[in-house]
Amino acid sequence: MSRQHRLRLGFGRAAIGLLGIATALLLAPAAVAQPEVEANDAITAAWQASGGDTGPLGTRSGDVYPVGAGFAQNFASGKMFFTPATGAHFMQGAILEKYESLGGPADSDLGFPTIDEGPGRAPDSLNSTFSAPDSPVIFWTPATGARVVRGPINEAWDKLGGSSGVLGVPVEDETYDGAVVSQKFGGGEVTYDGRAKTFTTVPPELADQLADLSIADDPVAAINAARRAAGGPLGPLGAAEGDPYPIGDDGMGQDFVNGKIFYSPDTGANVVTGQVLEKYDSVGGPEGDLGFPVTSEADGGLAPASRVSKFAAADQPVIFWTPDYGAVIVRGAMNAAWEKLGGATGDLGAPASDESRDGDVITQKFAGGAISYNTKTNKFSTEPGSLASQLAGLEVPGEGAPQAPPAETPQADEGTGFQWNWWWLLAILPVLVLIGVVVFAVARNRGRGGEDPFAHDGDETPGFPPAPQRPEGGDGGEDELFGDRYAREGLGSLTAAAPGASADEFRPGHADFWGAGSDEPGAPSDVEEEDPDTVDTTPTRIPTLAEIAVGPAPSDDHLEEPDDHPEEFEGYVKESEGDLEESEGYLQESGEPVGEPDGEIDEPAGELVEEASPEPPAQQRDLLTDTGRHAAIDIDQPTPGGTALHMPFDDPHRIPADYPVKADTRSGLFWTPDCADYGDAPVEIYFASEEMALTMGFVRGS
């Protein structure tokens, strides 16, 4: 065999060998991480090391299963838990029951066990430690049961000798009062103030031994403590939604089903929930100008329910919530004055709206009044005014700090106790209907070639076109605009007079409805002369606005009224405090002067004679001037087919007659007098009947 042949044969064999090796490597199973297998091996090894079937745990009961961030396996007398970081450790009996009652490895904030359950320092005691950052321990004795000791209390307990020291064993779990946590032991008590970073003890002299004890500030541990203070997994926050997350440079937050916890080194960890949280988030949350919360949300002190949270900004803002007004921000001068006057339980009560600014003046409304502060003069004014004297010299925190923007919702008018609500449109519906009829009649008359009611008689006025001449035989007044038809259908005369106007202003040739007559002496009269003995001058009552909106009642006499029947005149409609009040008058028409009962001559035809008021002058009030906040409000009683709703009085406990049904637009509920909650129900509108409340989309309350 030649040398060249041998070389070719050697290279061929080498190539075949390399190909075999490569094929073996490609076909070999890839190494795959198998956490459950790792957990099973670790738990099995730990169980066997403890004695296996004859050890404290006894025989296996099922396979390894995932739990929380790790794994567990059940045994006849306990459980074994595992994570790669903590290893495999077991618990049993009362300590295991305590652990699982708090949520175990999945739902509690204890973490996984870091040692096997074993004897404590005290006689007949057992304990197990856990992986949470505040180093919790569950400690058990036959007399005291299983108790959790953790965080600053645990560090102080260890400093004082633990279960074999002066304090002895824990006899209760920790309790919280805001940022202050306390725990009782057989030999005393330890309390730690998380804001002041100080300990107090019972007996007091033990605190001296804790003076140099420094507690590390761990954000996760602080958030966990705030959650426990709020009731833990079974409290109002509910289950966690994800892990803690950073906020800004050194802050942190964590979301829960029903709220959030916010942490910063300066404020600690605090809980905010519900509508208070919604308001807080709407202005930027902890990164807005309110800053981080400095207290967890707490009871605001008002029945039936109220909540309050305080925040870190320099002007000491709070968010205060009530069912009636929702969540409202009170800060700076407003908060200082409000607190000075007793806060929510004082004269002003709960805040009703966010503060508003008008130039140098900041104003905020409350359930019982209002506060105003002039930033230029540093002076307060109040409603009621008697409260202002209590605010003299009051120091305002955070002068120059950002103020809350004015509320976006329409505010109540100054001097009233109401806030705007779209339901008010329903209250003025009859007026809108009447205006619509007037506009339609004007347009209809013009469409038929009638006179322009907005034209001017007499001399030309700059900016206006020359006035058209009146048709012969007409005065261009209301009768020509609307005709006898509207008088017969119940609208009556629409000619209006200002209070105090003389009767001459209603004579033909003087100012008419939306027009002007001639002032020339001897101008021809547009009213046909009639025999005064044949004229019916009996006054006829004019329907109210509510009756007009519903329509005239059927009447044969009304339908058969002749065209020359004296037209009716409805008096002034004066608006005060949002209520329409009607005064009825009568227009007496005659071609000749109307005589008084004593035979004296009255004013010529067309005079406005107002019906006398049934109450003495001393009891009447001027509706044009008496518009103060506390002025009485006179509201006509509903007539059959009339208005079906009513606005509240200034007095929230005063129920309008014939309007027994309460309704609340915020909740969409209504209550009838037979409802259990009728007396305490919030009310923004009253209905005459349950059917009307249902028609308007409200739902019956309890």
Secondary structure, DSSP 8 states (H G I E B T S, - for coil): --HHHHHHHHHHHHHHHHHHHHHHHHHS------HHHHHHHHHHHHHHHTTGGGSSS-SB-S--EEETTEEEEEETTEEEEEETTTEEEEE-HHHHHHHHHTTHHHHSSS-SBSS--EE-SSTT-EEEEB-STT--EEEEETTTEEEEE-HHHHHHHHHTTGGGSSS-SB-S--EEETTEEEEEETTEEEEEETTTTEEEEESGGGGGGGTT------HHHHHHHHHHHTTGGGSTT-SB-S--EEETTTEEEEEETTEEEEEETTTEEEEEEHHHHHHHHHTTGGGSTT-SBSS--EE-S-SS--EEEEB-STT--EEEEETTTEEEEE-HHHHHHHHHTTGGGSSS-SB-S--EEETTEEEEEETTEEEEEETTTTEEEEESGGGGGGGTT---TTTTS------SS----TT-S----TTHHHHTHHHHHHHHHHHHHHHHHHHTT---TT---SS--TTS-------TT--SSHHHHHHHHHHHTT--B-----TT--GGGGSTTS-BTTB-----TT---SS----GGG----------HHHHHH-----HHHHT--TTS---B---EEEETTEEEE--EEE---SS--B-TTS-B---TT-EEE---SS-GGG---TTT---TT---------TTS--EE---SSTT---TT--EEEETTTTEEE-TTSTTTTT---SEEES-HHHHHHTT-EE--
